[in-house]
Every structure is written in C-alpha cells, then in structure tokens.
Amino acid sequence: ELTTDLQSYSQILQPELAQKVCLLPMEQQIIAKKAACKVRIEYFVSHYLRQELPLRIPKFHEDIYKYLVDRLYLRLVFRAPTGFAKTSVVGFAYPIYLICYELSARIIYISATASFAERRLRDIKQVFESNSKICSEFDIEPGNIWRDNEITLSNGVNILALGSGSQITGERPTDIIADDIETEEDCKSEVK
C-alpha cells in the first residue's frame, strides 16, 4: 500500500525534501523514495523491510551498510559478537537490496552447512512472496527458478545457497556472501 505520509518520508529524506516529495504525484514519490533508499541501505531497510526487521537500526549496522553500499572493496569481513544481527544485515537485508536495485546478477550465499544457507534463502524468498511494497514498487516477483537452494527473480537476479566446502568453480558469482561458515568442530581442529 502506497503512502503520502510526511512522517514516513521524513525517516528516509531530509525534512525539507520530504515536504517537497509529498507534493509530487505518487509515481514520482516512489521514484524519489527508491533513489534515497539506494544511496542509504538503512533507509531501504527501515522503509521496505520494516515488517521483517522492525527494530531501530543501531549505529553498528549503519556502519556496515555504509561499507556495503560504497562497494569500494573487493572483500569485506565483518566480525561482531553473537547476537549483533550480522546475518540480518549482511545475509538478509543486503541480498534483498542487491536484488531490488539489480546491483548483482548472481549471488552465492555460503554458510557452514547447506541446510543453514537454504534457511537464509527461504527468508529471502519469503520477502518476494509476501512483501507487497517491495514487489510492487520494484516490480519484482518470483522467477522461473524457485527451489530450496536456488532462486531467480523476475528481474533476472539469481541466488544460490551452498554449504562451506561446496564447489563454486564455474558459478561466476558477482557477489559471494559467506555467513557463519565455521562450525564449532572446524574451530576446535588444530589442522584447520
């Protein structure tokens, strides 16, 4: 459902700009909102993923989002204590953002086990099955591949979920997200 609520736009735009955007026709409001959210992932999360991630975005997450949106680095590693919602940020919100803005053609999501990676992919699939705001404003729906370990969206973006140690040669990913790839057993081994 679309909204012209000034308070909603004030969360993602500067107040003066939010007032001007509210005066635009609805189609132009959506364009302005999507442009603002593309530059700041935290705006994207607070506006489009409010139902899935309802808590206020902490400064720690804003810092991660800044690194992700800049895309200046070939590799990024984020470490934080358990409970800091790294998976929610990097393994959930970020791939959805990449899909919506078509910033990646092929994402590989790797976790310690294939079943864990598939659970994360299931969460992402759920967004494109039930989040009407994302689906309508970005014109995205499930595509021709919709399996437990792989999906393709109607805009052509593909995500493959794999366990660590899986073969990825030949997959040609544009982005690889490795989340919780170590198991307790891996960490205890002197060899590894």
Sine and cosine of phi, psi and omega as CSV:
sin_phi,cos_phi,sin_psi,cos_psi,sin_omega,cos_omega
0.00,0.00,0.77,-0.64,-0.04,-1.00
-0.99,0.12,0.43,-0.90,-0.03,-1.00
-0.67,-0.74,0.54,-0.84,0.12,-0.99
-0.93,-0.37,0.33,0.94,-0.05,-1.00
-0.90,0.44,0.88,-0.47,0.00,-1.00
-0.85,0.53,-0.63,0.78,-0.01,-1.00
-0.89,0.47,-0.63,0.77,0.02,-1.00
-0.88,0.47,-0.72,0.69,0.01,-1.00
-0.94,0.34,-0.51,0.86,0.01,-1.00
-0.90,0.43,-0.38,0.92,0.03,-1.00
-0.96,0.28,-0.43,0.90,-0.04,-1.00
-0.90,-0.43,-0.18,0.98,-0.01,-1.00
-0.77,-0.63,0.37,-0.93,0.10,-0.99
-0.88,0.47,0.55,-0.83,-0.11,-0.99
-0.80,0.60,-0.67,0.74,-0.02,-1.00
-0.91,0.42,-0.66,0.75,0.01,-1.00
-0.93,0.36,-0.61,0.79,0.01,-1.00
-0.87,0.49,-0.66,0.75,0.02,-1.00
-0.89,0.46,-0.66,0.75,0.00,-1.00
-0.93,0.36,-0.65,0.76,0.00,-1.00
-0.89,0.46,-0.62,0.79,-0.01,-1.00
-0.89,0.46,-0.37,0.93,0.00,-1.00
-1.00,0.07,-0.19,0.98,-0.02,-1.00
-0.98,0.21,0.38,-0.93,0.15,-0.99
-0.87,0.49,0.43,-0.90,-0.12,-0.99
-0.81,0.59,-0.69,0.73,-0.02,-1.00
-0.87,0.50,-0.65,0.76,0.02,-1.00
-0.96,0.29,-0.51,0.86,0.08,-1.00
-0.88,0.47,-0.69,0.73,-0.01,-1.00
-0.90,0.44,-0.67,0.74,0.03,-1.00
-0.87,0.49,-0.71,0.70,0.00,-1.00
-0.90,0.43,-0.67,0.74,0.00,-1.00
-0.90,0.43,-0.71,0.70,0.00,-1.00
-0.89,0.45,-0.61,0.79,0.02,-1.00
-0.91,0.42,-0.68,0.73,0.02,-1.00
-0.91,0.42,-0.64,0.77,-0.02,-1.00
-0.95,0.31,-0.44,0.90,0.03,-1.00
-0.93,0.36,-0.58,0.82,-0.02,-1.00
-0.98,0.21,-0.51,0.86,-0.05,-1.00
-0.78,-0.63,0.98,-0.22,-0.05,-1.00
-0.86,0.52,-0.55,0.83,-0.01,-1.00
-0.89,0.46,-0.51,0.86,0.10,-1.00
-0.92,0.38,-0.69,0.73,0.03,-1.00
-0.84,0.55,-0.74,0.67,-0.02,-1.00
-0.89,0.45,-0.73,0.68,-0.06,-1.00
-0.93,0.35,-0.46,0.89,-0.02,-1.00
-1.00,-0.05,-0.75,0.66,-0.11,-0.99
-1.00,-0.03,-0.40,0.92,-0.04,-1.00
-0.90,-0.43,0.44,0.90,-0.02,-1.00
-0.87,0.50,-0.60,0.80,0.00,-1.00
-0.94,0.35,-0.65,0.76,-0.04,-1.00
-0.99,0.15,-0.56,0.83,0.00,-1.00
-0.79,-0.61,0.97,0.23,-0.16,-0.99
-0.98,0.22,-0.22,0.98,-0.07,-1.00
-0.98,0.21,0.37,-0.93,0.06,-1.00
-0.89,0.46,0.61,-0.79,-0.04,-1.00
-0.99,0.17,0.88,-0.47,-0.01,-1.00
-0.97,0.26,0.32,-0.95,-0.01,-1.00
-0.83,0.55,-0.63,0.77,0.02,-1.00
-0.82,0.57,-0.69,0.72,0.02,-1.00
-0.94,0.34,-0.62,0.78,0.05,-1.00
-0.85,0.52,-0.64,0.77,0.03,-1.00
-0.90,0.44,-0.69,0.73,0.04,-1.00
-0.89,0.46,-0.72,0.69,0.00,-1.00
-0.85,0.53,-0.62,0.79,0.00,-1.00
-0.88,0.47,-0.72,0.70,0.04,-1.00
-0.88,0.48,-0.66,0.75,-0.04,-1.00
-0.92,0.40,-0.70,0.72,-0.05,-1.00
-0.95,0.31,-0.50,0.87,0.01,-1.00
-0.91,0.42,-0.56,0.83,0.00,-1.00
0.77,0.64,0.61,0.79,0.01,-1.00
-1.00,0.05,-0.34,0.94,-0.12,-0.99
-0.95,-0.32,0.63,-0.78,0.05,-1.00
-0.94,0.33,-0.59,0.81,0.01,-1.00
-0.72,-0.70,0.67,-0.75,0.09,-1.00
-0.77,-0.64,0.64,-0.77,0.08,-1.00
-0.79,-0.61,0.80,-0.60,0.05,-1.00
-0.90,-0.43,0.81,-0.59,0.05,-1.00
-0.85,-0.52,0.71,-0.71,0.04,-1.00
-0.36,-0.93,0.36,-0.93,0.00,-1.00
-0.87,0.48,0.35,-0.94,0.10,-0.99
-0.83,0.56,0.66,-0.76,0.03,-1.00
1.00,-0.05,0.03,1.00,-0.01,-1.00
-1.00,-0.01,0.15,0.99,0.11,-0.99
0.88,0.47,0.62,0.79,0.05,-1.00
-0.88,0.47,-0.66,0.75,0.00,-1.00
-0.90,0.43,-0.63,0.78,0.03,-1.00
-0.88,0.48,-0.60,0.80,-0.03,-1.00
-0.98,0.18,-0.86,0.50,-0.16,-0.99
-1.00,0.08,-0.55,0.83,-0.08,-1.00
-0.99,-0.13,-0.14,0.99,-0.01,-1.00
-0.83,-0.56,-0.91,0.41,-0.07,-1.00
-0.90,0.43,-0.69,0.73,-0.06,-1.00
-0.89,0.45,-0.74,0.68,0.05,-1.00
-0.87,0.49,-0.61,0.79,0.02,-1.00
-0.90,0.44,-0.68,0.73,0.07,-1.00
-0.86,0.51,-0.73,0.68,0.02,-1.00
-0.86,0.51,-0.64,0.76,0.01,-1.00
-0.91,0.41,-0.77,0.64,-0.08,-1.00
-0.87,0.49,-0.65,0.76,-0.04,-1.00
-0.99,-0.10,0.12,0.99,0.03,-1.00
0.78,0.63,0.71,0.70,-0.01,-1.00
-1.00,-0.01,-0.12,0.99,0.02,-1.00
-0.56,-0.83,0.72,-0.69,0.00,-1.00
-1.00,0.05,-0.54,0.84,-0.09,-1.00
-0.60,-0.80,0.92,-0.39,0.00,-1.00
-0.95,-0.31,0.76,-0.65,0.14,-0.99
-0.94,-0.35,0.81,-0.58,0.00,-1.00
-0.96,-0.29,0.90,-0.43,-0.04,-1.00
-0.91,-0.41,0.72,-0.70,0.08,-1.00
-0.71,-0.71,0.05,-1.00,-0.06,-1.00
-0.82,0.57,-0.65,0.76,0.02,-1.00
-0.78,-0.63,0.41,-0.91,0.04,-1.00
-0.88,0.47,-0.61,0.79,-0.03,-1.00
-0.91,0.41,-0.60,0.80,0.05,-1.00
-0.92,0.38,-0.68,0.73,0.03,-1.00
-0.88,0.47,-0.64,0.77,0.02,-1.00
-0.92,0.38,-0.55,0.84,0.08,-1.00
-0.90,0.43,-0.66,0.75,0.04,-1.00
-0.91,0.42,-0.66,0.75,0.03,-1.00
-0.90,0.44,-0.59,0.80,0.05,-1.00
-0.87,0.49,-0.62,0.78,0.05,-1.00
-0.90,0.44,-0.66,0.75,0.02,-1.00
-0.92,0.39,-0.68,0.73,0.03,-1.00
-0.85,0.53,-0.66,0.75,-0.03,-1.00
-0.85,0.53,-0.61,0.79,0.02,-1.00
-0.88,0.48,-0.70,0.71,-0.05,-1.00
-0.99,0.17,-0.10,0.99,0.11,-0.99
-0.99,-0.13,-0.40,0.91,-0.15,-0.99
-0.73,-0.68,-0.23,0.97,-0.02,-1.00
-1.00,0.03,1.00,-0.07,-0.10,-0.99
-0.90,0.43,-0.51,0.86,0.00,-1.00
-0.91,0.42,-0.73,0.69,0.03,-1.00
-0.91,0.42,-0.75,0.67,-0.06,-1.00
-0.87,0.49,-0.67,0.74,-0.04,-1.00
-0.98,0.20,-0.70,0.71,-0.07,-1.00
-0.96,0.28,-0.46,0.89,0.04,-1.00
-0.97,-0.23,-0.03,1.00,0.02,-1.00
0.80,0.60,0.81,0.58,-0.02,-1.00
-0.82,-0.57,0.64,-0.77,0.09,-1.00
-0.54,-0.84,0.19,-0.98,0.05,-1.00
-0.83,0.56,0.61,-0.80,-0.02,-1.00
-0.98,-0.19,-0.43,-0.90,-0.12,-0.99
-0.98,0.19,-0.29,0.96,0.09,-1.00
-0.92,-0.39,0.85,-0.53,-0.06,-1.00
-0.53,-0.85,0.94,0.34,-0.06,-1.00
-0.94,-0.35,0.06,-1.00,0.01,-1.00
-0.89,0.46,-0.57,0.82,-0.09,-1.00
-0.94,-0.35,0.01,1.00,-0.02,-1.00
-0.38,-0.92,0.66,-0.75,0.08,-1.00
-0.68,-0.73,0.47,-0.88,0.19,-0.98
-0.78,-0.62,0.75,-0.66,0.01,-1.00
-1.00,0.00,0.24,-0.97,-0.05,-1.00
-0.89,0.46,-0.34,0.94,0.05,-1.00
-1.00,0.04,0.06,1.00,0.08,-1.00
1.00,-0.07,-0.15,0.99,0.00,-1.00
-0.95,0.31,0.69,-0.72,-0.08,-1.00
-0.85,-0.53,0.63,-0.77,0.09,-1.00
-0.79,-0.62,0.73,-0.69,0.04,-1.00
-0.87,-0.49,0.77,-0.64,0.00,-1.00
-0.97,-0.24,0.81,-0.59,-0.04,-1.00
-0.70,-0.71,0.40,-0.92,0.15,-0.99
-1.00,0.05,0.42,-0.91,0.02,-1.00
-0.87,0.49,0.58,-0.81,-0.06,-1.00
1.00,-0.02,-0.13,0.99,0.04,-1.00
-0.95,0.31,0.45,-0.89,0.03,-1.00
-0.97,0.25,0.82,-0.57,0.08,-1.00
-0.87,-0.49,0.00,1.00,0.04,-1.00
-0.86,0.52,0.74,-0.68,0.01,-1.00
1.00,0.02,-0.13,0.99,-0.02,-1.00
-0.97,0.23,-0.40,0.92,0.03,-1.00
0.80,0.61,0.83,0.55,0.01,-1.00
-0.96,0.28,0.53,-0.85,0.16,-0.99
-1.00,-0.03,-0.40,0.92,0.08,-1.00
-0.60,-0.80,0.64,-0.77,0.11,-0.99
-0.85,-0.52,0.80,-0.60,0.07,-1.00
-0.92,-0.40,0.91,-0.42,0.02,-1.00
-0.95,-0.31,0.92,-0.40,-0.11,-0.99
-0.81,-0.59,0.84,-0.55,0.00,-1.00
0.76,0.65,0.84,0.54,-0.08,-1.00
-1.00,0.07,-0.19,0.98,0.02,-1.00
-0.99,-0.16,0.67,-0.74,0.11,-0.99
-0.99,-0.14,0.23,-0.97,0.05,-1.00
-0.85,0.53,-0.65,0.76,-0.01,-1.00
-0.91,0.42,-0.64,0.76,0.05,-1.00
-0.86,0.51,-0.65,0.76,-0.06,-1.00
-0.95,0.31,-0.45,0.89,-0.02,-1.00
-0.99,0.13,-0.34,0.94,-0.08,-1.00
-0.96,0.28,0.77,-0.63,0.04,-1.00
-0.94,0.35,-0.52,0.85,-0.03,-1.00
-0.93,0.37,-0.66,0.75,-0.06,-1.00
-1.00,0.10,0.00,0.00,0.00,0.00
